[in-house]
Amino acid sequence: MAARALVLLGCGWIARRHAAAARRLGIPLLAASRDLARARAFAREFGAADAFGAYEDAVRDPRAAGAIVCTPHDRHLRDALTALEAGLHVLVEKPIAPRLAEVDRMVGVADAAGRILMVAENFRFMPAFRHVHRLIASGRLGELRELHLVARGYRRPGGWRLDVGASGGGVLIDAGIHHVHNLRWWGGEPRRVFALAPPRTVALGGEDAVDLLAELPGGVVGFLSNSLGARGLPRVQWSTVTGTAGTSLADNRGRWVLLRGERGTRLSLFFRDTRGHLALLRAFDEAMRTGRAPEADGAAGRRDLAVVLAAYRSLAERRPVDVEC
Ligand SMILES: NC(=O)c1ccc[n+]([C@@H]2O[C@H](COP(=O)([O-])OP(=O)(O)OC[C@H]3O[C@@H](n4cnc5c(N)ncnc54)[C@H](OP(=O)(O)O)[C@@H]3O)[C@@H](O)[C@H]2O)c1
């Protein structure tokens, strides 16, 4: 029988989401941690077929077909290459890497090896956000005018996120890059961005909040407000897309989308796989089996990162900055 197992590289927070999804889909798992006891406990909890105390050993297991890189950002290139060099397909957590040169290396190695390289951009697979994309593509909103993506709240991260060397930045390169992806997916490729950061509330490697204005194709304006240093806000945060014929208002947790416009009001509710983890893993599994490029491929991950890095340059230089292609 063909190898079908997925190796989880790192047994931290996001690895738990992927493990739960793999179990639901019946995809066998191999758990790899730097600490064998941790890998064993993880494997027991999620019913993984085996546990390893070194990433390098896990990727060489003959049952493995792919690997999911669930490690801090500055390790993504190293861990993806470990898997690719062992002949595995790779699903790498966002951001694909913290630097464009690292992305180019990763994409180059995957292409040369003929392996799938996909970014674990679960927003792309959230039913509510796919619904928004359909509304835009079908013309229900008319001609696009503005996208306002608001993702603000309060959280105090710890561990490697306090080290800018490991994370590559602050909130924008971490949770914010999901919304950058939506900005591009829904509104087109940003040509130029201008970013400002308010005074800090929360200790973090990089910025704890950012407001980003983006020039999108056709004069469309994109705005992203992303923060984990904003106390007192409700947990409901939203993404609105306004066109000449109406506006869609999506709950960022993916439970509903409200459409109001020329043709009345419609509320769409979503109950299953609201965070898109099942659909994401199904897409990776299918890409591995068919060899067809997935939606969230390395090139998409690179474009998301390029917008984030342009925003960081804008913050540093206090001026609008062109996005590197
Ligand atoms: N898609 C999403 O919604 C989402 C949500 C959260 C995070 N993420 C992404 O997932 C990745 C991991 O984030 P996380 O929140 O899961 O982090 P985490 O809980 O800290 O887990 C990271 C894991 O990486 C491994 N690791 C290897 N070298 C490490 C080092 N030097 N320091 C710390 N850990 C190290 C550790 O696993 P072992 O000790 O088992 O080897 C650790 O448990 C990041 O790319 C992050 O941006 C995505």
The ligand as a Tripos MOL2 file, in Angstrom:
@<TRIPOS>MOLECULE
LIG
   48    52     1     0     0
SMALL
NO_CHARGES

@<TRIPOS>ATOM
      1 N1         -3.1980   28.5480   11.1620 N.am      1 LIG1
      2 C1         -3.3970   29.0350   12.3590 C.2       1 LIG1
      3 O1         -4.5020   29.4300   12.7190 O.2       1 LIG1
      4 C2         -2.2530   29.0880   13.3310 C.ar      1 LIG1
      5 C3         -2.5120   29.2790   14.6890 C.ar      1 LIG1
      6 C4         -1.4210   29.2570   15.5590 C.ar      1 LIG1
      7 C5         -0.1330   29.0810   15.0770 C.ar      1 LIG1
      8 N2          0.0860   28.9390   13.7390 N.ar      1 LIG1
      9 C6          1.4350   28.7790   13.2060 C.3       1 LIG1
     10 O2          1.9080   27.4730   13.5990 O.3       1 LIG1
     11 C7          3.3020   27.5230   13.8670 C.3       1 LIG1
     12 C8          3.5320   27.0780   15.3070 C.3       1 LIG1
     13 O3          2.8130   27.9290   16.1770 O.3       1 LIG1
     14 P1          2.1980   27.3790   17.5550 P.3       1 LIG1
     15 O4          1.2720   28.4340   18.0350 O.co2     1 LIG1
     16 O5          1.7000   26.0010   17.3690 O.co2     1 LIG1
     17 O6          3.4940   27.4010   18.4660 O.3       1 LIG1
     18 P2          3.8490   26.4510   19.6820 P.3       1 LIG1
     19 O7          2.6160   26.0290   20.3970 O.co2     1 LIG1
     20 O8          4.9180   27.1410   20.4330 O.co2     1 LIG1
     21 O9          4.4490   25.1560   18.9780 O.3       1 LIG1
     22 C9          5.6250   25.2310   18.2150 C.3       1 LIG1
     23 C10         6.3400   23.8990   18.3240 C.3       1 LIG1
     24 O10         7.5380   23.9760   17.5600 O.3       1 LIG1
     25 C11         8.5110   23.1100   18.1080 C.3       1 LIG1
     26 N3          9.7970   23.8450   18.2090 N.ar      1 LIG1
     27 C12        10.9060   23.5400   17.5080 C.ar      1 LIG1
     28 N4         11.8960   24.4020   17.8070 N.ar      1 LIG1
     29 C13        11.4100   25.2510   18.7110 C.ar      1 LIG1
     30 C14        11.9660   26.3420   19.4110 C.ar      1 LIG1
     31 N5         13.2310   26.7380   19.2020 N.pl3     1 LIG1
     32 N6         11.2000   27.0000   20.2970 N.ar      1 LIG1
     33 C15         9.9160   26.6300   20.4920 C.ar      1 LIG1
     34 N7          9.3260   25.5960   19.8630 N.ar      1 LIG1
     35 C16        10.0760   24.8970   18.9720 C.ar      1 LIG1
     36 C17         7.9990   22.6830   19.4870 C.3       1 LIG1
     37 O11         7.5590   21.3590   19.3610 O.3       1 LIG1
     38 P3          8.3680   20.1250   19.9810 P.3       1 LIG1
     39 O12         8.8830   20.6120   21.3060 O.co2     1 LIG1
     40 O13         7.3140   19.1020   20.0960 O.co2     1 LIG1
     41 O14         9.4610   19.7710   19.0250 O.co2     1 LIG1
     42 C18         6.7940   23.5760   19.7310 C.3       1 LIG1
     43 O15         5.7960   22.9300   20.4650 O.3       1 LIG1
     44 C19         3.7190   28.9600   13.5710 C.3       1 LIG1
     45 O16         4.1330   29.0500   12.2490 O.3       1 LIG1
     46 C20         2.4400   29.7480   13.7600 C.3       1 LIG1
     47 O17         2.4010   30.9770   13.0730 O.3       1 LIG1
     48 C21        -0.9640   28.9160   12.8780 C.ar      1 LIG1
@<TRIPOS>BOND
     1     1     2 1
     2     2     3 2
     3     2     4 1
     4     4     5 ar
     5     4    48 ar
     6     5     6 ar
     7     6     7 ar
     8     7     8 ar
     9     8     9 1
    10     8    48 ar
    11     9    10 1
    12     9    46 1
    13    10    11 1
    14    11    12 1
    15    11    44 1
    16    12    13 1
    17    13    14 1
    18    14    15 2
    19    14    16 1
    20    14    17 1
    21    17    18 1
    22    18    19 2
    23    18    20 1
    24    18    21 1
    25    21    22 1
    26    22    23 1
    27    23    24 1
    28    23    42 1
    29    24    25 1
    30    25    26 1
    31    25    36 1
    32    26    27 ar
    33    26    35 ar
    34    27    28 ar
    35    28    29 ar
    36    29    30 ar
    37    29    35 ar
    38    30    31 1
    39    30    32 ar
    40    32    33 ar
    41    33    34 ar
    42    34    35 ar
    43    36    37 1
    44    36    42 1
    45    37    38 1
    46    38    39 2
    47    38    40 1
    48    38    41 1
    49    42    43 1
    50    44    45 1
    51    44    46 1
    52    46    47 1
@<TRIPOS>SUBSTRUCTURE
     1 LIG1         1 GROUP 0 **** ****
